[in-house]
Amino acid sequence: MFAAPTLNLWVITPLIILTVWAIILMFIDLFIPAGKKQWTGWLTLVGLIPALALTLMQWGQTGGAFIAEGGQPMVVVDNFATFLNTLYLLTGILAVFISVSYIRDAGLERGEYYFLMLFSIVGMMLMGMANDLILIFLALELLSIPLYILSGFDTGSDTSEESALKYFLLGAFSSAFFLFGIALTYGATGTTSLPVILDTISLDDPLALAALGMLLVGFAFKVGAVPFHMWTPDVYEGAPTSVVAFMSIGAKVAGFAALMRVLGQGFPMWGELWQPAIVVISALTMIVGNFAAVRQQNIKRMLAYSGIANAGYILIGVAASATDPEAISASLYYMLAYLFTNIGAFAVVIAVEKLDGQKGLLVEDYKGLAKRHLLLSLALAYFMFSLVGIPLTGGFTAKFYVFGAGVTAGLYWLVVIGAITSVVSAFYYLRPVLYAFMYEGPAVARVSRGLMFVLVVAVFATLVFGIFPGPWYELASQATFGNVATFVAGG
Amino acid sequence: MTSQQVIFIILAVITLASGLVVVTNRNLFHAALAMMLSFFGVAGFYVLLEAPFLAASQLLVYIGAISILIIFAIMMTRRLMSTDESPFNSQWIAALFGTLLIGGLIIFVIVSVFSPFGDIIIANSAPPSLAVQESTVLLGRSFVDPDQYVIPFEIASVLLLGALVGSIAIARPEKES
């Protein structure tokens, strides 16, 4: 009575590789002696690189697996998912290069670090591939729970534990909102599958409206958008810096991935309803993020507020996608450019950070850096220019495309706010650069080979995105949602 | 009003009223007990909806595990059970009745099932309706059917593995270096 199940495992092969390798790695780690734990880190790449290669092979393919109710697949792979999966895997690979020397020097060298990182990446990838609200929720938890633990990985430090607890409590709170939104969606439509929601939802159902609101709150928490951003600075300040570098990109991009898919595939016909909400959140996020960053003395807190502000810029593209689905590609390109700039900036922070007692994290600690470390200071300056959005950097072209998408969608005043807040951001981004070049001071840095690699890659990528953005934007513009109808035929 | 509606209203009152007590009561311990009552009401809803598996899970997981864990945590942190207090309080008679009642019930069930008449009692008790039987089977099958919920099921197990490893990673005592 059991028909042979038709499984399309090709869709989730990268996820399987990462999960299985994480578990194997945990066992291998048992046999690696205490002094050689960096090998666990390098072995993580053995899982990440094949997963990246397979993901790149999936480019251009659309497919679905695990057909559930309504004949719709639960997991899909389309260019949208593949593009984002590439971002998570690149983030993961660069984060390994950052982490190996950092966690050794910080005394956090334990094999579970990489295990949790791999599991978190699996969750991130699922966020963009999930076509069903249940699966999105599970992916959200799978990406978050390892990050809660990684934030508190420095068990000897009070600030690290505080950051983990805050992240965990507020994350659980936001998950509850999200789950409530799923429950209400199910109540309104009788399904959790995004394409079926699209078919069955009725436009004047107050239950569905409340559901959409709850889902938006959950996502806004995850991406750190105002007014749900309060956790970000404390978590970023306390967590180990290598973890912050990883999650400031991964968790944010994953949150956006699911937000875009839910809005774009579950509720696209409600565009005129959710667009004003996204516009207001975007404007508030840019204003609060940038103005609050001005006052920060701790560079990790400053980058936390910078991360909030950048979520606001990405949201411009999301808001514009209500009327023009193509606008998503501007946000995708923004995340691609932001990935390299941001991880580069964190690499500089890690180089300057002194691990005995959380020192070297104040903006003043950058005084005189250029005297001793000219190249590092130049890299810092370049990343900060990119974050401000000065031409010839990836940050400039990213903002250019996002603002362009906003103008095309007629969101003029939102773009004006974006431009003004970018000018404000120059004030705080350029302060560490100013201190590094213009002041005398005792700043020293240590650049390990792993950090050097990340810095070179980040500078190079930011430069490429700044000078030749065309082909990359072209890739982002191909990263649209797959046509759902084809899954059923092909799946 | 049908009997189902009456039961629903009673359960709803129990669930909501005890939920209200949870958030308004200043005594943490009483709040935890009220929360158990609220969970119990929710389990009753599942029975009403002919979902016996969910009702049993609700009892086992929420009342049996989570609430007890919370009560343990309260007892260990708040010194509610300080030793100089008498183990008897004003409610000892009521507590005695409650325990005797439940203990008697358990003994009665065990004795009657294992007595020579046990088979007759089991044979005469009403079997669960077909819909109830099927709902549990369907639930079980849908978790492992690739065309239903096998992928969320597997992801949930991966998630639990991650949480398990993570909790050990942070709970493990620091090694002196």
Interface residues (C-beta under 8 A of the other chain):
Chain A: P5 T6 L7 I12 T19 I23 M26 A65 F66 I67 A68 E69 M74 V75 G107 R110 E112 F115 L116 F119 S120 V122 G123 L126 D132 I134 L135 L138 A139 E141 L142 I145 P146 Y148 I149 G152 F153 T155 G156 A164
Chain B: D145 P146 D147 Q148 Y149 V150 I151 P152 I155 A156 V158 L159 L161 G162 A163 V165 G166 S167 I168 A169 I170 E174 S177
